[in-house]
């Protein structure tokens, strides 16, 4: 699972949206979830999110990796590595 911590006012988050849709189509075995930090600040705090966008990769209920910032290639590499 990839949790996308974003905000409606975040420019880099908007930039990543089309790429995330492409990745969700490519990695059909991975669930992509978008979470607005302004709507769910407790969850963002629980994951220690301090910048947007932050992508947290979760496997079997545990964080296995994360990418901070609009780093398309880095995110794709980590999803590929952790998808199985």
C-alpha positions as CSV (number, residue, x, y, z in Angstrom):
1,X,0.0,0.0,0.0
2,X,1.2,3.5,-0.8
3,X,-0.2,6.3,1.4
4,X,0.0,9.7,-0.3
5,X,0.0,12.4,2.4
6,X,-1.0,15.6,0.6
7,X,-3.0,18.8,0.9
8,X,-5.3,20.6,-1.4
9,X,-3.1,23.7,-1.4
10,X,0.1,21.8,-2.2
11,X,1.5,22.5,-5.7
12,X,3.9,19.5,-5.8
13,X,1.1,17.2,-4.6
14,X,-1.0,18.3,-7.6
15,X,2.0,17.8,-9.9
16,X,2.2,14.1,-8.7
17,X,-1.5,13.3,-9.2
18,X,-1.3,12.2,-12.9
19,X,1.8,10.1,-12.1
20,X,0.2,8.4,-9.2
21,X,-2.8,7.5,-11.4
22,X,-0.3,6.0,-13.9
23,X,1.4,4.0,-11.2
24,X,-1.9,2.7,-9.8
25,X,-2.7,1.4,-13.3
26,X,0.8,-0.1,-13.7
27,X,1.1,-1.7,-10.2
28,X,-2.4,-3.1,-9.9
29,X,-1.4,-5.3,-7.0
30,X,-0.5,-2.2,-4.9
31,X,-3.3,-0.1,-3.3
32,X,-2.8,3.6,-3.5
33,X,-4.5,5.8,-0.9
34,X,-4.6,9.6,-0.8
35,X,-4.9,11.3,2.6
36,X,-5.4,15.0,3.1
37,X,-3.3,16.1,6.1
38,X,-5.7,19.0,6.8
39,X,-8.6,16.6,7.1
40,X,-6.7,13.9,9.1
41,X,-3.9,15.6,11.0
42,X,-3.8,12.9,13.6
43,X,-2.9,10.2,11.0
44,X,-0.3,12.5,9.5
45,X,1.2,13.1,13.0
46,X,1.1,9.3,13.7
47,X,3.3,8.7,10.6
48,X,5.5,11.7,11.4
49,X,4.7,13.5,8.2
50,X,6.3,16.9,8.2
51,X,6.3,17.8,4.4
52,X,4.0,17.3,1.5
53,X,3.9,15.2,-0.5
54,X,5.1,12.3,1.6
55,X,4.5,8.8,0.3
56,X,4.6,6.0,2.9
57,X,4.9,2.4,1.7
58,X,3.2,0.0,4.0
59,X,3.4,-3.8,3.9
60,X,1.6,-6.1,6.3
61,X,0.7,-3.2,8.5
62,X,4.3,-1.9,8.8
63,X,6.1,1.0,7.1
64,X,8.7,-0.4,4.8
65,X,9.8,2.8,3.0
66,X,9.0,6.4,2.4
67,X,9.6,9.1,-0.2
68,X,9.4,12.8,0.8
69,X,8.8,15.3,-2.0
70,X,7.6,15.1,-5.6
71,X,10.2,12.5,-6.6
72,X,8.5,10.4,-9.3
73,X,11.5,8.1,-10.1
74,X,12.4,7.5,-6.5
75,X,8.8,6.6,-5.7
76,X,8.4,4.3,-8.6
77,X,11.7,2.5,-7.7
78,X,10.5,1.9,-4.1
79,X,7.1,0.7,-5.2
80,X,8.7,-1.7,-7.6
81,X,11.1,-3.0,-4.9
82,X,8.3,-3.4,-2.2
83,X,5.4,-4.5,-4.4
84,X,5.6,-8.3,-3.8
